[in-house]
Amino acid sequence: MSHGTEQRTAFVVEVELTGGLLGAWQQRNRAATIPHSIAELRKAGNLENLRRLADPSVGPYRGRYPFLDTDLYKTLEGLAYEVGRDDAPAGAREFFDEVVGLLEQAQAEDGYLNSYFQDPDQPKQPWSDLGWGHELYNLGHLIQAAVAANRQLSDGRLLTIARRFADLVVQRYGVDGEEVVDGHPEVEMALVELYRETGRDEYLTQARLFVDRRGQGKLKHTIFPAEYFQDNAPFRELPSVTGHAVRMAYLAAGAADVHLETGDPTLLAALERLWDDMVATKLYLTGGLGSRHSDEAIGDRYELPSERAYAETCAAIATMQWAWRMFLATGKASYLDVFETVLYNAYAVGLSAEGTAFFYDNPLQRRPDHEQRSGAESGGDPLRRPWFGCPCCPPNIIRWMSELQDHVAAVRDDTLYVGLYADARITTGDLEVTVTTDYPWDGQVTITIQQGPETEQAIALRIPSWVVGAQVDGSVVDAGWAVVRRMFVAGETIQLTLPMAPRAHGSHPYLDATRGAIAVARGPLVYCVEQQDVAAPVDDLLLSATEVQNAAARRSNDHVVLELPVGVAPAPPKELYPLITEQPQVARAGEVPATFVPYFLWGNRQALAMRVWLRAAN
């Protein structure tokens, strides 16, 4: 992803994923997820909703929501990265051209575009319900698809459509227009990207206005209070991340983009404060954000229930977007530590192993008698589902998977920062390197110089905060950035070693849901135990930190599992609230072997119980 007309030279770098886990994910995206999603979008009627604007005989509007066009836009954004490839997904180019043609036909004379509000049977008028209409949210995803198509394909058709709609918004809601905001932030970061692509200052100004107007009483709140919309206080004064999780993280990412282009220090200070508070008190071990189903919202500090974790897949993507921008703004490796945690856990779990079924919400525990389906939709598959009535997550997965290479590395001044480790080819200026690794299963990473500049340059390697004893070319380095500076010569290598000992994690004493419990991790991966992989009920298992640290890592097919003995607790009391007269002790009634699998792979078998957190043994 390129960043900034002024800052683009500072950040531009070309990355191609050539293999490994991330490369395999992209191949699966092309071979399975994209064709599956195109079929589901056709079946759901998204194209017909546009087609009926010219021909009402096509049938009524399909779906319940005013933002269903965004499922097309997110898919188009992903396809912009794929249709030009030799191994492009089957039918992808035809779908891309068909949707673009429908959008050209559907756009109103003044530039407005929304198949829900333009529908002849829709009683609501455009711009009549900014709290729930999602019209600017729609525009945001249209812009992002358009910029991707213009950059990746040199195809300006979508950009023409997006600019017409954006110009209408600037005219209505710009400096001299009505002071409003949208109920669902997203357009802010899109408008900044449109500014970067076109150099037109009015788009950056509009993004700044939308950020600055939040919390100023410009939005009518219905159903949920102001906190849900991040409208309870001006952005710079928000006491904590709050409300609908996706909205919050999209707003923060947009504010970070505004800071990147304007240098506004008050925005950066607010962003750093909100981020630090989120990571310290409101983020799941997996990187998931959002603990409440009722309003898809972030809860109170330390309100992080495992079995009721919402942790929407879209919120995972939004959190990574925010994290990446914070890294660009500050250069701090800690933001990429969180990015990586989210990527391999809260994001990756949203997609099935075969790539054609999805989680909407991503709990850290499944009880044996659990009945509720993902996305709170009745009937159908008990775990991941092939599609949803509100299918925002599947197309979001598509576009983010297609763009993974854009978040591997960045360049600032004369330093190449390698933030994620995967088989890749990285080129910036006269420096070209290849990365070879089996990460995240193995911590050995080889950087090979393919072409070196004739001047001294630096390569900075991220050392994750979970590593103990990391080494670069045999020298121990601390967490953060390990910088290698010299005149690089083609053929030489840098050897990075990241030991991956299994780790036991506890939780903050204020975090009631997991107090007195232990979770297992290795490298950037959180692990869990499914009922299929242990003979005793998962709710009766006991675990000690020593057992975790002595766990055996074993390669199983294309991933690494952890094998270790776990305790089994005595039969629990029959009473829900038994009387106690002394501090209870958790004694072991037995021991059984257990296999822990990466959390992102759970739910690909029979729908049985699962736990990330197990009771700690005395």
N, C-alpha and C positions, 0 to 999 in steps of 0.2 A: 504494500500500500504506500503510495507516495503521499508526502505530507508537506503541504504549504508551497505557495508560489515563491515566497521569500525563503522558506526553510527547506524547500525540497532538495536543494543541493546538499544540505546538511544530513539528510536522512536517506537519500536514495541509495538503494542496493538491490541487486537482482539475486533472487534465491530460487533454485529449483530443487524440490524434494525428489531424490533419486531412489529411495527405498526405505527400509525400516518400517516401524509401526506407523508413523505419520504418512509415509508414502503409500503404505497398504490401505490406510483409511481413505486416502484420496482415490485410489484405484477402486475401492468399494463404492465410493460416492458416485463415480462415473458408471460403474457396471451395474449397480443395484439401486442405490437411493434415488438418483435422478430419474431413471426410467420409471421407477415405482411412483415417484411423486408426480411426474407428468401425467401418468395414468390416473392418479387420484384427483388431481386438479381438474382434469377433463370430466371425470365421473361426478365430481362435486358441483359442476356447473359454473366454475369461475370464468371460463371463456364465454359461456352463454350470457352471463350477466353483462358483459361488454357488448356482445353481439346483439342483444335485444334492444339496445339503445337506438340502433338503426332499424331493427326489425322486431317490434314487440310481439309478433306472432311466434317468436322463438319459445315463449313461455314466461312464467313469472320469475321474479328475482329468486335466485337459489341461495339459501343460507339465512342466518339470523343477524349477521353483523355488518356494520358499515365499513369494515376494514379488510374485507376479503380480497380486494385488489392487491393488498400488500403481499399476499401469498404468491401471487404471480410475480410481483416486483422482486421479492427475495430470491425466487427461483431464477429469474432473469439475471440477477446479479451474479449468482453462482455460475450460470451458463455462460456468462461473458468470459469467464476464465477457462471454459471447457470446450466450447464449440469450435475454436480454432485449432484444437489439438488433433493429431492423427488418430488418437484413440478416443475421440469425442463420443459421448453417450449416444446410443441409437435414438434417432428422432429428435435430438436436442436442437439442432439447427432449424428444423422445420417448426418446432414449437416456438422457438425464439422469434422467428420471423412472423409467425402467425399472430402471436400476442402483440408484437410491436405494431403490426398492421391494424389490429383491432383497437389499440390505444390511439393510433393516429385518427381513426374514424370516429372514436367515441369522444375525443376531447372537444369541449365546448368552444365556441368562437372566442370567448374571453380568456381561454386557457384553462378553465376549471376542468377537473377530471376526477370523478368518483362514481362508479357504477351504481352505488346504493342511492345516493342523493339525486343523481340524474335520472333514475328510473322513473318512468312516467306514472307508475302506481304508488310512488313514495309520497306520503303526505308531508313529510318534513322538507323544508327548503334548505338549500346549501347555506352553510355558515350559521344555521339556526341553533345548533347545539354543540358548541365547541368543547363542552365538558366531556361528551360521550361520542361525538360524531367522528372523531379520529381523522378529520380531513387533512390536517397538517402532518399527522403521523403517516398518512398515506403518501403525502408529498415527499416526506423524508425518505421513505423506502424507494419511491420512484427516482429521486435524485441519485441515491446510492447505486441503483441499477444502471442509471444513465451514465454516471461517471465511470463505472466499471466497463461498460460497453465501449465508451469513447476511448478509454486508456488501453484496454486489452484487444479490442477488435478494430479500432479506428472507425467505429460505426457511430455516427452522430445523430441517428434518428431519435433515440430515446432522449438524448441531451436536448434536442430541440423541443420535444414534448415537455420535459421537466422544466426547462427555462421559461416556457410560456406560463406554466402553472406557478412557478416561483415568482415571476414578474407580477402576476396577479396578486400574490400574497404580499409582495413588497408594496404594491400600489394600495392595497386595502389596509395593511397592518404595519406599514413602515413608519419612518420618522414622523410623517405628517398624517398617518392614518389612525385607525381605531386601535386603542391600546388593549390588546387581548393576548392570551396564550392558549395553547391547546391542552386539553385534558390529559393527553398522552405524549410526553416529551419524546422526541426522536429527530424531529426536523432540525434541531439546533446543530447537531454534528453534520447532518447532511448539507445544510446551507454553508457551513464552513468549507466542506469539501467542494461544493459547487463554486465557491469563491476561489479556492485553490486551482480549480480546473479552468475557470474562465478569467480570473483576475478582476472580476467585477466587485467593487467594494460594497455595493448595496446588499449583497448576500451575506457578507460577514457582519455588516451592521445589523441586518435583520436577525441573525443568530444571536448577537449580543443583546438585542432588545428583548427577545424571547426569554433569555436567561435572566435579564435584569427585571423584567416585569413579574416574574414569579413571586408569589407572596405579597403582592400589592393590591389584592382584592379585584383582580381583573378577570377572574374565572368564577362562573356560577357553579356552586357545588351541589350536587344531588346524589342521593343514595349513600355516598360515603362522605366523611368530613374532609376538611382541607388537607389534613396530613396525608391522606391517600394520594392526593395529587401533587405532593411536595409544594403546596401552596399556603401552608400555615405560617410561613415566614420568608422573607427574602432569602435567596439562595445562600448568600454569604453569612446569614445569621441562623441557618438551620442548625439546631442543636445536635442532631444525629441523623444518619440515614433513616428514612421513614417512609411509610406508606407502601404502595404497590412496588414490588421489588424491581420489576423491569423498568417501570417509569423512572424510578430513582436512579438506577445505574445509567440509563440512557441520558437522563438530564445531566448527570455528573460528567459523562463522556463528552457531551456537547459543550459543557462549561470548560472542560479541559482543552477542547479544541479552540474555543474562543481565547483562552489564555495563551495557547501556543502561538496564535497569530497576532495577538495584541500585546502580550507581555504583562497583562494586568496582574499585579502581585496580590491584590485582594482576592481574586478568584483562586489563585494557586494556594494561598493560605487556607481558604475555606475547604478546598479540595483535599489538601493534606490532612486537615483536622477530621473531616468526615471519613476519609479513607482509614485513617489510623483507628478511629473509634469503631468502624465497621469490622475491621480485622480483629480487633481486640475483644469485641463483645457480641457481634451479630453474624459472624460467618461460620458456617459449618466446617468441620474437619475436612470435608470433601471440597470445600470452596463454594458450596451451595449457598444461595442467598434467598431468604424468605421462609418464615416459619409458620405462616398462617394460611389456611385454605380459604377462609371466609372471604377475604379480600385480596388474596394472592400477595400478601404483604409481609414486610419485615416486622418482626415483633419487637418487644422490649429488649433491653440489654440482657443477655444471657438466656433469653427465651428461645431455646433451640431443641425442641423435642425431636427424638429420632424417628418414631413411627409416623408422626404427623408433619415431618419436614415437607414443606412445599418445594422449595429449591427448584423452581421452574427452569427448564432447559434454556429458555430465552433469557432468564436472569443470569445464567452462567455466561452466555455469550456477551451480554451487556457488561457484566463485571470484567470480562477479559478486555472488552473495548476500553473501558475506563482504565484498567491497569496498564494497557499498552500506552495510552496517552500520558499517563503519569510517569512512566519510564521515559518517554520522549521529552517530557517537560523537565525532569529532574536528573535523569541518568542513573537513578538508584536501582540496584539489582533487586531489592526487596519487592518491588512491584511485579517483576517477572517471576519471582518465587510464587506469588499468589496466582499469577496468570497460569503458570505451569500446573499448580495444584488443581485449579478449576478445569483446565484443559483435559487432564488425564482422569478426572474423577467426575465432577458435577456436570461437565459437558459430555464427556464420552459415554457416560451411562445412559444418556438420553436416546441412544440408537442401539438397536439389536446387533448381534454379531453378524447376521446376514445382511443388515443394512436396509431392511424394509419394514421395520416396526419401531415404534417410538414411545418413550415415556414423556409425559407432559410434566408431571411432578416427580421428584426423585428422593424418596424417603431413605433413611439410613437403617430402617428396620421393617421387617414384614412379620406380623404375628401369624401363628398357625391358622387362625380362624378369620383372617382378613378377607373382606368381600369387596371393598370399594375398588372401582377400576381407575386407572390413570386418567387424569383429566376430569374426574368426577362424572364420567359418562357411564350410563347404565348398560348392562349386557355386554356381550362380546368378550374379547380376550381379557383374562384377569391381570396380565402383566403389560407388556408393551402392546400398542395397538397399531394397525396399519394406517390409520388416519383419525382425525378428530373433527367434530363440528366446529370447533375453534382451532384450526390447524396452524397456529402461528409458529409452533416449534419446528416441525419437519422442514419447511423451506428455510428457516433460519439455520438449521443444521447444515443444509446444503451449501448455502453461501459461505458460511464460516469454514466448512471443510475445504471448499475450493480455494480459500484465501489463507490457508495455514502457512504457506511459505512466506507470506508477507509479514509474519510475526516471528521469524526465526532470528533475524539480524537487523542491525541498523548501523549507520555511520554518523559519527559526530566529529567534526574537525578532521584529524588524520587517524582516527581510531575506528576500527571495525569491531562492533560489539556483537558477540555471538550469544544470544540469550536463551535459545532452545537448542537441544541437541538431537539431531536426526541425520540420516544419510542425506547429504545435500551438496549442491554446487553453489558457491557464493561468489559473486563478482561485484566489485566496486572500483571504478576507475581502472588503474593498472594492476590491481591486486585481485587474483582469483585463487580461491582455495576450495578444496573438497573436504567434507566431513564424513568420516566413516565410524559407525558406532552401532551397537545393539541396544542402545538406550530406548526405553527406560528399564529394560530387563537387565542390562549390564552397564556398569559405570565407566568403561574404558572408551575414550573418545580420541580419535586421531585426526588432527588437522594437517592436511598436506598442501603445501604451497604449489600451485600449478603455474602461477605467473606472479612475479614480484615487481614492484615499482623500483625505480632507480634511486629512490630516496628512502630514508628511514620511516617506518610506519609502525603502528601499534595494533595488536589484536587483543581484545579484552574478552576473557572467558568468564561466564557467570558461574560462580561457585554457590550452589544452593545452601540455604541456611540449615538444612537437615544434615549436611555432610560433616563427618568427623574424619580428619586426616586426608583431605583432598591434596593431590599433588599435580604440579605442572612440571613436566620434564624431570621428575624425581624430587622436586623441592616442594615441601609442604606449604600450602597456601590457606588463607582464611576465607570465610564466607564473604561474598561480595563480588568484586571484579578482580580477576587475576590478569594483569596486563603484561603482555610480552611485547617489548619494543626493540626493533632492530631493522636492519635492511634485509628483507626476506628474499631468499633465493629459491628458484623453482626446484622442486624435488625434496626440500627439507620438510620436516614434520614437527608438530608440537603434540606432545602426548599428555592428555588430561586423564587423571584417574579420580573417579568419584566413588569411594567405597559405599556399598549398599547393604549395610547390616540391617536386619529387621529391627524395627523400633516399636516400643510400647508408648502409647500416649494416654495421659490422663486428661482431666478437664478441670476448669476453674471451679472452685468451691461454690460459686454462685450459680453455676450451671446445674440446676437441680436434676434435669433429665438424665444426665450421665455422671452424676456424682458417684464416686465409688466404682467406676467402671474403667475398663481398659480397651483401647482400640489399637489395631495393628497397622503398621505402614512399612514400606520398603521403597527407598528412592522417592520419587514423587507420587507413588501409588498408595492409596488407602486400600486395605484388604477387608474382606468380610467372610463370614462363614455361612454357608447355605446348608439347610437340613440334609440335602443329598450327600454331604461330605463329612458327616459325623453321626455316630450311632445313637447318641443321647440327644434329647430335645435341646435345641439351641438355647432355649430360655433357662436351662439348668446348667449351662456351662460356666466354668470358673477359669480364670486366667491370671497368670502372674507375669510381671515384667521379665523375670528371669527366663521363663518359658519362651516368651516372645524373642528375647535376645539370642536364645539358643536354637531358634527355629531353623529348619533346613529349607533352603531355597532349591526348588526342583523345576527344571524345564518340563512343561507339559504342552505338547503341540507347539503353538505359537506364542505362549505366554509362560510366566513364572508363577508357580504356586508356592505357598509356604506350608510346610508340614511340621506339626508340633503336637505334643500331648496336652490335653486340657483336662481340668478337673470337672467332676460332676457333683453338683450339690445334692444334699439329702432331699427327700421329698418335702415340698413346701407345706406350710400349715394350711388347714382347710379354711381358716378365718381370713377374711380380707384384711382385717386390722387386728391382729392378735395382741393380747396384753403382753408387755415385756417388763421385766423387773431388773434386768441388767443389760449391759451393752451386748447385743447379739454378735456372735462370731460365725463366719462363713466357713464351715468345715467341709472337707471333701469326703464324699461317700464313695468315690471311685475315680477312675481316670480312663479316658478314651483317646485314641488318635483322632486328629482333625486336620482337614486340608482347608486352608484359607485361600480364596481366589481374589484377584483384583476386583474391587468394587464395581468398576465399570462393566464387568462381564457378568454380574449377577442377573438372574431373571431370564437367562437364555435356555433354561430347562423347565421342568415342571414347576408350577407355582406352589412353592413350599416356603417355610419360614426362613428368614435371613436376619442376621445381625452384624452391624459394624462394631458396636460396643458390647462387651461381655463383662459380667460381674468380676470384680477383682477378688482373687483368693487371698486369704490371710496368710 
